[in-house]
Amino acid sequence: MQTLAQLKSGKLTGIRQLKLSENLSTFPLEILTLTDSLEILDLSHNTLSTLPDELAQLTKLKIIFASQNKFEHLPEVLGKLPNLEMVGFKSNQIKTVTEKSLPTQLRWLILTDNVIETLPNSLGERPRLQKLALAGNQLTYLPQTLAQAHNLELVRISANKLTECPEQLLNLPNLAWFAFAGNPFSTANNNSEANAETHADVHAKIKSVPQVSSASYTLEKVLGQGASGVISKAYWNTQQSQFPDDIAVKVFKGEVTSDGYPQDELQACLQVGKHPNLVESLAQVSEPNYLALIMSLIPESYRNLGLPPCFKSCTRDTFPQGFNLPIMLINHIVSQMQDVFTHLHKNQVCHGDLYTHNTLFDVQGNIIFGDFGAATSYQMLTPAQQEKVQNIEHRALNHFIDDLLSVCTEEDKKSATFNTLKQLIA
């Protein structure tokens, strides 16, 4: 992170990336001195509510972040930036997004955790749009023009007020990662007898995971944290006969995240049940202002299979430089993930985030899949809609396989197994 003092002194001349967080209430016009070089501007964690028209001078700007500020409108000046492709205004108080505020080269739009009720038709008229994060708003419908957003691959519309499943998204040819929990349409129950039976089955699965008290365990070191909560190693305060000794506890943050509501994540975890390649849910805690999931502790021999997408890859996972895997290990991993996919959809849960970066593996290629933050229970949808949701997630499975094949050893790329997997995703 740089400082305003450095900027004013001229020490930042020629930089491509600028991050300022100093409780700024007005846009520092000194930023305009970087017009010949600036590509990434991060003004998150300030108190800004407007951007000046002069921002349009930053013709090389590709990415702008202004999360956790005080914007009530998405600034229209953004639409004047010829090379701007990534816009992130998460956790403001944005109510309106106009036709003029969306740049023509828009590829990635993050408006999570605002109070937006409607979006302009121009959103579907941005042909490069690949990633759309709208969770935690007040949307009651989506523009029909999104039906023509044929390059859209990842969508987050959880925790809104959508009363109908947006068919214009279900039919998109490249959509692969889709989160839609926490809307009226995704919690409503069809009155049909079959739907009532399905709802009863889901409720029984969730209830079958025992409830425990938060006083029954003590948290130890933090193992990891994400958008929806913190995972810690823990131990039981009294000896348990029902549960293993080695446990991890995920304490949910209790607020809307980039993927939706924590309680929807918990429901999906419990609904999906047990599978040898899924993180095992042992018990649940549901107390006032405290929601948690007790899980089996994953052995230390497991490590992350991939890394999250970067700015350039947008929706596709990345890997450490020089990382590669033999084809037989890839084949074993793929076989397990295919089985996980079948299990998820047998239980009518769309994971929404089927990626290598949410997958752990060991040296034998055994995997454990987790992170249900974007998961959605979809038993309330019509059979036709359910099939479309499955098709969407099947694209994510194909990308998962394709990403692994990209790190296959050069010698193994000539093998029959490699060709078989290539044909599988073709």
N, C-alpha and C positions, 0 to 999 in steps of 0.2 A: 504494500500500500504506500502511495506517495502522500505528500502533504501540500496544502495550499501555499505554504511559504516557499516550497521548492518550485512550484509552478510559477509563482509571481517573480521569483528571482531569475527565471530563465533556465534553471538547471534541468528542466525536463524537455527541452527542445529536441524534436525528432523522435520522441517515443511513440510506439504503436499502441500501447495499452496504458490506461490511466484509471486509478481507483482512488476516490476521495471519500472519506467518511469523517466529517468534522462538524456534525450537527448543522450542516449548511441549510439555510432557509431561502437563499437566493442562488441562482446559477452563477458560478464564477466566470465572467466573460473572458478571463485569461486563458480559458480552455481553447478559445478560438485561435490562439497563437499556434496551436498544434494542427491546424487544418491540413498541412501538407503530409502529415504522417499518421494521425490518430485513427485507429481501426476499432478499438474496443474501449468503451467508456462505462465505468461502473460508479454510479452515484448512490448506491444502496445505503441504507441506514443513515439517512439524513432527515430533514424536515421540509423538503422541497414540495411545492404544490403546482409549479408551472415551469415550463422551459421556454426560453426566448426564441423568437423567430430567427435570430442570428445563428441558431444551431444548424440551420440549413447550409451554412458555410462549410460544415465538416463533411465534405463530399466523399471522403474515403471511409467514413464510419460504417462498419459492418454490424457491430453488436453494441447494444445499449442496455444496461441494467439500472433500474431505479426502484428496486424493491424496498419495502418498509420505509416509505415516505408518506406524504399527505396529499397525493394527487387525487382529485375527484373526477377528472376527465383524462382520457388518454390523449396526450398533446398532439394536435394536428400537425405540428411542425415535423413530426416523425415521417409523415407521408411525403415530405419534400426531399428526403434523403435518398439519393439515387442508388446507393449501394447497401443500404441498411437491410439486413436479412434476419436478425435476431433481436426480438424486443421482449424484455422481461420487466414487468411492473407488478410483481407479486406483493401481496399484503399492503395495499394502499386502501383508499376509500373510493375507488373508481366506480362511478355510476354510469357514465356514458362513454361509448366508443363510436366515433363517427366514421363515415365513409372516407374522409380525408386523412384520418390518423394512421391508416395502414399502408406502409411502404410497398411499392410495386414488386420489390424483390423479396418480400417476406417469406421466410422459410420456417421460422420457429417463433411462436407467440406464446408467452407465459403471462397469464392474467389471473392466476390462482389467488384465492382469498381476497376478493373484492366484493362489491355489491352490484355487479352488472346485471341488468334485467333483460337487455336486448343487445344483439350484435348486428352490425350493418351487413347488407347483402354483398358488399365488396369483399368480405372475408372469403367467400367462395370463388372470388375472381382473382385470386393470387395463385397462379399456376405452380409456383415453386413451394407452396406450403406443405411441410412434411410433419411438423410437430405442433400440437395445439393443446395447451394446458389451461383448462377453465374451471377446475374443481373449486368448490367453495364460493359460489356466487349465487345470484338470485334468478338465474335464467329459467324462463318458463317454456321457451322453444328455441330452436336453432334455425339459422337462415337456410332456406331450401337450396340456395346456391351452393351449399357445401357438397351437394351431389356431384358437382363438377370439379371438386378438389381431388383429382385423380392421383396426385402424388402424396396425399396425406397418409401417413403411416402410423402415427401415434396420437391418440386422443384421450384426454382426461376430462370427463364431464361429471364426475361424482359430486355429491353434496350440493346439488342445485335444486330447482323446483320444476323439473321437466315432468309433465304429466303423461307424455306418450314417448314410447321408444322411438328415437330419431331414425327412421328408415333410410334417410338420405346418407347416413353414416354406414349402416349395415351393408349397403350395396357398393361401397367404395372398393375399387379393385386392388388397392395396395395397403389398406388398413390392416395392421398386424397386432397392435398393442392398444387395447381398448378397456377403459375403466369407467363404469357408469353406476356404481352403487350409490345409495343415499339419495335417490330421487323418488318422488311419488310413484312413478311408473315401475321402479325397481323394488318397491316395497309393497305395492298393491297386490291383492290376491284375486285372481279370477274365481268366479263362483262355481266353476265346473267341479263335478265330483272328483275327477282325476286330479285337478289342481289342489283340491282340499286334501286329498290323500298325500300328495307330494309335500305339501306344506307341513302336514303332520309328521311325515318321515323326517324332514329336515329338522323340525323342532325336537324330535326324539334324539337325533344324532347330536345336536348341540347340548341337550340336557344330559346325554350319556357321559359327557366329559365332566368329572366331578368338580364341585365348587370347594375352594379352600379359603382360609382367611389369610390376609396379608401378614398377620402376626405369626403365621406358622413357619415362616422362613426369614432368613436374613440375607440381604444382598451383599456381595463381595465386590470384586473388581469388575469394572465395565469391560465387556467383550466387544461391544460395537454399538453404534446407534445410527438410526436413519430418520426419515421424515416423520414417522409415526411414533417412535419410542426409543427407549434405551434398553439394551440387552446386557444383563449382568450375570456373572456366575453367582450362585447362591447355595446356601445349605439349609437343611431343615433344622428347626429349633428343637424338635423332639424326634426320636427315631420313628421312621415310617416303614410300614410293612407293605403298603399299597404302591409306593413309588420308589424309583431308584434313588440312590444317595446323590449321584452327580446330576445336578440340574442347572438350568439357565432360566432366568425370568425376564420376560419382556414387559416393561412397564410402559403403557401407552401414555402419550402426552395429553390426551383428552381434548384435542382441538383438531380443526380441519387441517389436513396436510395437502401436499401436492397431489396426492392420490385420492383423498377422500376422508371419511370419518373412521377413526380407530375402531369403533364398535363394529363397523362393516368388515374390517380386516379380521377381527376376532371371530365373527360369525363364520366367515369363509374358511378360516383355519379349522374350526371345529366341525363344520359341515363336511369338509372333504375327508375327514377320518384318517385312518392309519394307512400308510404305505411305506415299504422299506426304504424308498428313496426320498421321502419327505421328512422334514424336521417333525419329530413326534410331539404332539400336544398331550401333556399329561393331566393338567388341571387348569382351571380358570379362576380368576378373582374378579368379582363385580361388587364393588363397594362405592359409597358416595365419593365422587371425585377421585376414584382409583380403579383402574381397569388393568388387568395383567394376565399374562399367559405363562404358565409354567411348562417348560419343555425339557426334553432330554438334552444333556450336555453333549455337544458334538466333539468327538475325539480331536486332539491337537494335530493328528496326522492329516487332517483335511485342510485344503487351502482353496482360495478363489480360483475358479476356472478362467474367468475373463475380467476385463475392466469395463466400466460404464462407457457409453458413447462420449465422444469429445465434440467440440464445436464443429469440427469439420465433418465427422461421420454422422452427426445429428441423431439418428435413431439406431445406428448399428454399433455393436460392441467393439471394443478395442482390446489389444493384447500387448504385454510387455515386448519391447524390441528383442528379437532373437528367440522368442518363445515358439516352440513347435511341439507337436505330438505325433506319435506313430499312428498309422491308420487303424491298427487293430484296437488301440486304446480309444480312438475316436468312435469306432464302430460300437464298442462296448458302452460308451457314454450315451451315444445316440439311442441305442436299444433301450436303455433305462429311461431316458427322457420320453421316448415314445410311450412306454408303459405308464409313466407319470401322467402324460397328456390324456391317455385313455381313462385313467383313474379319476382325474379332475373332472372331466366332462361326463363321466358316468354319474358323478355326484352333483352335476349341474353347477359347477364352479368354473368361471373363466378367470385364470390367474392374472391376465392383463399385463404381466411383466416377465414373460418367459424369455430369459436372457442367460447368457453364460455368466454374467457378473452376479447373478443371484443363485449360482450353482457352486457348490463346493465339491472337490474331488480329491481322491488319494492316489498314491502311486500305482495302484492296481486299476484305476479308472472307475472305482465305485463313486457314485454321486449322492449328494444330499441337496435337495432343492428346497428353497424357502422364500421368505419375504413376500407376504400376501397383502402388502399395503395397497395394491391396485386391484385386488381380487374382487369379483362380483358374483353373488349367487344369482342365477338367472332362471330359476324354476317358474317364475311368474310370467315369462314370455310365452308367446305362442310357439307351437312346434316349428313353424317356418322361421321365426326369429331366432330360436335356439340353434337351429342348423346354421344360420348365418353367423352367429357368434362363434360357433365351433370352427367354421371356415376361417374367420378372422384369426383366431388363435392358431389355427394350423399354419397360417402364413408365418407366424412368429416361430413356430417349430421349424419350419423350413429355413428361416433365417438363422436360427440356432445351429442347424446342421451346416449351413453354408459358411457361417463364421468359423466353425471348427475346421472345416475343410481348408479354409484359408491359411491355417497354421499347421497343416499336414506337412510332414517332411517331404522334401523334393523327390526323393526316391520312391516314396509311397504313392505319389500322385500318378504313377504309372500303373498302379495295382488295380485288380478287378474290383476290390472292395471300394476303392475310391470312386470308380466309375459307377458302381451300383448306388452309392449314396448320392452322387451327382444326379443320376437318373431319378432317384426318389424325390428330390426337390424340384426337378424339372416338370 
